[in-house]
Amino acid sequence: MPSYWIAVSGEANFEKTREHKFELQGFKTRQRRKAERMADGDKLIWYITKEMAFAGYATITGSYFEDHEPIWEGKKEGEDYPWRVPIRKELVLDRDDWIDVEGIARRMTYVAKWPAEHWRLAFQGNLHDIPVEDFERIKAALEEVAGAKAEV
């Protein structure tokens, strides 16, 4: 049974993932235990921090591995996002179509762990495992936007 993840990223690091053709995603040093749990078939949603928006989703296509080739940049000096997983892009929206997170977040089971006025805390950190129903809610919203754009 797959697991479902939200990768929290700044726009610059999301662009680094794009430059690598959405075939690889890296995670910070302290995310090793979560990365170890990732497996072929798991799903990953991208959340872009300053924009507070969902940008797309991918499928993890293999096991995590360690690599220190500099790709992504952290605020902490020397952070090289060493825990990496191969991925396959399923859907990535154009920058202007990213989905504001607030309307979806307030209906997410995962976010309900925090007081309503502090829902943004749910998206602090680099990587979060979420329930399947939250993934499906976000995926449907992303696909709705993509479908509307395709009809234009």
N, C-alpha and C positions, 0 to 999 in steps of 0.2 A: 504494500500500500504506500503510495507516494506521500512525501511530506511537502509542505507549502511554506514558502519563505518570502519575506520582504527584505530586499537589499536597499539600505539607505545610502544615498550617494549625493554628493554635490554634482552640479551640472558639469564641471570640468572632468571629474572622474567618470561620469556617464559617457562623456564624449570619448574618453580613452577606451571604454568598452566598445563604443561604436567603431573607433579606429581599428579595433581588433575584430571587426566584422561580427560582433556579438557572438563570438565563439569561445570567449573566456571571461570569467568573472573572478575577481580577487576580493579577499576579505582581510581585515586587520588582524594583527598578531593575536590579540586577545579573543578572537573568534574561532580558535582552533577546535574546541569541543563541538561547536555547532557545525563547522565545516566537516568534521569527521562523520557527522550523522547524515550528511548529504549523500544522495545516491542517484543513480541513473533513473530517470523518470520523475524526479522531484520537480516542482514548479517554483519559479522565482518571479516576483513582481519588483519592478524598480520604482522606488520613491525618491524624488528629487527634493532635497532639503529646503533651500531658500525659496523655491517655487511652491513648496508644499503641494506637490502634484505627483500623480502616478503617470509614468511614461510608457509602460509596456510590460510584457512578460516573456519569459523564456522557459525552456525545459532543460534541466540538468542532464547531461548525456554521459556522465561517467563519475568516477570517484574523485575525491579531493586529492590534491597533491601540493607539495611545497615547492615554491620557486621564488627566488629573490630578484629576478630581473625587474628593474624599475619600470612600472607601467602607471599605476595609480599613485596619487600623492596624498599623504595624510598631513594633519596639522602638526603631529608629533614628529620631531626630527628623526630620520632613519626609518620611519614606518613605510614598509614596502608592500603591504598587502600580500603576505607570503602564502596564504591558504587560498588555493585556486581550484575552480571546478570548470570543466568544459561545459559549454551551453550551446543551445540552438535557439535562436530568436524565433519566437512565435508571432509576436506583434509588437511593433514600436511605433508610437504615434509621432507625427511631426511636432516640433517644439510648440507651435501655436495651438495644438490640440490637446496637450497634456491636461489631465483631469484634476481639478481642484480636489484635494483630499478631504476637506472638512465634511462635505455632505455624505460621503461614503463612510468616513471614519466614525462618525457618530452612530452608525448602525452596525459597526463591526463588533463581534464577540470579543476579539482580542483587545480592542480599545476600551471596552467596558470595565476592564480591570482598574482603570484610573478614574478619579472623580471627573464628572462631565466638564467642569471648567478647566481641567488640566489634560484634556485629551491629547494634546500635542506631545506629551511625555511618552506616549506609546511609540513615537517615531524617533526617539533619541537612541543613539547607538548605531551600529553598522549592519546588524543582521538580526532578524526576528522570525521565529517560527509562528505560523498562524494557522487557525483552523481552516479546513477545506471550504466551509461555507463563506468565510471571509475572502478567500482566494476567488471563489466563484463569483462573488458579488463584484469584486474589482475587475475580474476578467470580463464579465458581462458589460460593465460600464465602458471598458476600453474597446471592446468589440462593437458596442453601439456607436461610439464616436467614429471608429474606423469604417463601419458600414454606412453611416450617414455621409461621410466624406466620399465614399466610393459611389454613392448614388448621385452626387452633384455633377 
